[in-house]
Amino acid sequence: GEPCTLTVSETQLLCDSPSQTGEQPVTILVGGLAFSPGTLHIYPEAALPLPALVGLGAGGSLLLGAIIGVLVAYKRKTRDADRTLKRLQLQMDNLESRVALECKEAFAELQTDINELTNNMDGVKIPFLDYRTYARRVLFPGVDDHPALQETSTPPSTEKGLRLFGQLLHTRPFLLTFIHTLEGQRGFSMRDRGAVASLTMVALQGRLDYATGVLKQLLADLIEKNLQNRAHPKLLLRRTESVAEKMLTNWFTFLLHRFLKECAGEPLFMLFCAIKQQMEKGPIDAITGEARYSLSEDKLIRQQIDYKTLTLLCTPPEPPGGPAVPVKVLNCDSVTQVKEKLLDAVYRGVPYSQRPRAEDMELEWCQGGSGRTVLQDEDATSKIEGDWKRLNTLGHYQVMDGSAVALVPRQTSGYNIASSFTFTHSLSRYESLLRTSSSPESLRSRAPILTPDQDSGTRLWHLVKNHEHLGDPKEGERGSKMVSEIYLTRLLATKGTLQKFVDDLFETVFSTAHRASALPLPIKYMFDFLDEQAERRQIGDPDVRHTWKSNCLPLRFWVNVIKNPQFVFDIHKSSITDACLSVVAQTFMDSCSTSEHRLGKDSPSTKLLYAKDIPVYKGWVERYYRDIAKMASISDQDMDAYLVEQSRQHAGEFNTLGALGELYSYVGRYRDEILTALERDAACRKHKLRQKLEQVITLVSGNS
C-alpha cells in the first residue's frame, strides 16, 4: 500500500485519501507498534451528468435575470415616484400662486369697491310702490288680479247678502267662531289659512281698531292652545299654521308701511342696489345664474373666467338725438345682459315698471363707415361644439372699448322674429326657473334643469357648462374639490364690500331711535301684549319672551321684506340678487335666535361667513328688546286713535265687496259646520247669528 499524509489531534487521526481505488487494507504504524482497523473501500470520482449541468446553468441564469429585473423595476419605480412628486409639487406651487392671486385680488377689490358703490348710489331716488300695490304683493304674492283688488259687478241681491255678511264679520263672536270653525276642518289647508287671514284683514281694513282686538284674542287663544298641547313655548308664531299668525304678518304690513317709507326703506334699497351693482361688476352666467361675486356658495362660479371691463357709449331710445350715455359692461356679458345694463344706466331712477324691457329692445353696434350690426344672443355666427351652443357675447362680436351702441325698439320684422324670438322666449323660461319665492329652499341652489333645444338639438351655455343637471357626471366634475374651494375667498371679498350696507339695515331695524320718526306704535303695543300674555301664564323664562318677539316681528315681517324687496320697491330682482338677499335674511334670523350655533369646518358657508358678526347683531337685538320694554306703555285709547287714523288714510284702497265674496266661498264649503258652531256658542245664540247667516246664504244663493 501507499502511505498517506496524517493530521493528528488529541482524539482523531485524519488521513488524506491516496490515489487508489477499490478495497485497501488499512495499517497504522506508531513507533514499533502496528494496528489494523480493517479495510477501506475507495470509489473513483464521477463527473456530473450533462442534464444536471444544464439545469444548474439555467437556474443560475434565471436567478441572475430576476435580480437584474428587480433592480430595473425598482429604479423605474423610483424614477416614476420622483416624477409624480415633482408634478404634485408643481401643482401645489400653481395652486399656491392661484390662491395668492385670488386673495390679492379679493383684498384689492375690498379696498376699492366700497367707496365706488357708495359714490354710485348718491342721489338715487327710491322707487317706492304705492300702498295698494305694496299690500297686494305681501298679502297676495304672485296674484295681480285678485277680486279684492278689482272692481267687479255684483247682482243687487248678492251685494246685499255680502254687505250683511260684512256686518257679521264686524261682530266679534261671529268672526272668532267663523275662524275657529274653519281651522278645525281637516280640508282647511295652509293656503286656505293664509287666504282667509289676508281676506279678513282686507275686509276689516276700514276698522283696524276692531281688527286689532280680534287679532289679540286669536293670538291669546293660540297661546293657550299651544300650552295645553304641551308644545314648547318657543315654537309659538314660528310657522304660519294658524289664521292668527298670518293675520299678524298682515297687521304689521298695514301699519309699518309708513316706517318703511320714512326710515327702513332707504337702507334696504341701498343694500339691494349694492348687491346688484357688485354682482354685475363681475361675470354672471346668463343660464345658471352663477356669478363671480356672490354671498351664496351655491351661486358662485368656481372657475377662472377671463374678462375685461368695456365702456360703451349708448344712444338712448328716447329722446331722439339725445346725448350718448357712457356705460360700463363686460366683454363676457351676453347681449341680453348688456341691454339690461344699458337700460339701467339710461333709465337710472325710473321705476322698473315704467321703462322698456330688454326683450323689447334691439342692440345695434355702430361701426362708423361699415354701418350698424344688430347684436343678438343667438344668430348664425353662434359657436357650436358638439351639442353645446354658446350664447354670443361682446367678446364674440369683438366689440372694443369705447364703441358706440344704440338701443332701438324691436321691429317685428322677419329676421328679428326668426333669430331672436326663440332665444328670448327660452331665456325668459330659464330666468323664471332661476327666480324663486320666499321659501326656505331659496337658500339652496336654484340652477335650472336645462333641456336640449327641440329645434336644433343643442344645449345653451354661457360661461359654465351646466353638466351636473344633464346626466353627464364625468363632464360635470368641476375639477378638484380642493381647487374649487379657493374661490370661496370671493365670498369674503363680496361680504366685506357689502358689510356697511348690511350693518346699516340691521342697525335701522334694531333701533328705537330714528332720524325722522319714533319707534312705530304697533311694535311697542304688540311686544307689550306678548309680555302680558307671558306674565298671565307665569312664563318667566326670558328666552321664551325673546323668541316670541323675534317670531312675531323680525322673522314674520322683516325677513319677508329683506328677501323680497320687490314687495316694497318697483324693481326687478335677479336670481343672483335673490340668492345673496337670502343669505342676508338667514343672518338676520340667526341674529334673533337665543341658541348658540357651534361652528366647525363642516358648517354651511353662510353661517361661517357672518360668524364673527352674528354675536354683535345679537347684542343689538337684545338691546332693542330691552329699550322697547323700558318705554312707556301705550294706552288702548291712544292705540285705537292711531288705528282709526290709519284706516282713514287708506280708505278705499281695496275692493271690500270682492274680499267678502272670496271669504263667503268658505261659508259655502263648510256651511253646516259653521251653522252648527254658531248654534252651540252662547254669545252667538244671544245675538241670533245663525239666523243672520242663514239670511245671508238665502240672499247670496238666490243669484247663484
Salt bridges, closest charged atoms under 4 A:
GLU23 OE2 - HIS41 ND1 3.89
ASP80 OD1 - ARG83 NH1 2.94
GLU102 OE2 - ARG490 NE 2.60
GLU105 OE1 - ARG292 NH2 2.82
GLU109 OE2 - ARG292 NH2 3.23
ASP113 OD1 - LYS281 NZ 2.35
GLU116 OE1 - LYS281 NZ 3.62
ASP144 OD1 - ARG136 NH1 2.58
GLU159 OE2 - ARG163 NH2 3.24
GLU183 OE1 - HIS180 ND1 3.86
ASP192 OD2 - ARG669 NH2 3.15
ASP209 OD1 - ARG207 NE 3.25
ASP221 OD2 - HIS180 NE2 2.98
GLU224 OE1 - ARG537 NH2 3.14
GLU241 OE2 - ARG239 NE 2.94
GLU245 OE2 - ARG556 NH2 3.99
GLU262 OE2 - ARG258 NE 2.87
GLU266 OE1 - ARG515 NH2 3.44
GLU280 OE2 - LYS276 NZ 3.05
GLU290 OE2 - ARG478 NH1 3.27
GLU297 OE2 - ARG302 NH2 2.45
ASP333 OD2 - LYS341 NZ 2.76
ASP344 OD2 - LYS276 NZ 2.47
ASP344 OD1 - ARG355 NH1 2.75
GLU362 OE2 - ARG410 NH1 3.33
GLU364 OE1 - ARG372 NH1 2.77
GLU378 OE2 - LYS389 NZ 3.00
GLU385 OE1 - LYS465 NZ 3.88
ASP387 OD2 - ARG459 NH2 3.02
GLU431 OE2 - ARG435 NH2 3.55
GLU431 OE2 - HIS572 NE2 3.96
GLU468 OE2 - HIS469 NE2 3.80
GLU468 OE1 - ARG478 NE 3.84
GLU475 OE1 - HIS467 ND1 3.76
GLU485 OE2 - ARG302 NH1 3.18
GLU485 OE2 - LYS481 NZ 3.10
ASP504 OD2 - LYS500 NZ 3.19
ASP528 OD1 - LYS524 NZ 3.07
ASP531 OD1 - ARG545 NH1 3.92
ASP531 OD2 - LYS549 NZ 3.12
GLU532 OE2 - ARG536 NH2 2.84
GLU535 OE2 - ARG545 NH1 3.75
ASP578 OD2 - ARG446 NE 3.21
ASP578 OD1 - LYS573 NZ 2.87
ASP590 OD1 - LYS607 NZ 3.07
ASP602 OD1 - LYS601 NZ 3.76
ASP613 OD2 - LYS495 NZ 2.63
GLU645 OE2 - ARG648 NH2 2.54
GLU653 OE2 - HIS650 ND1 3.92
GLU694 OE2 - ARG690 NE 3.15
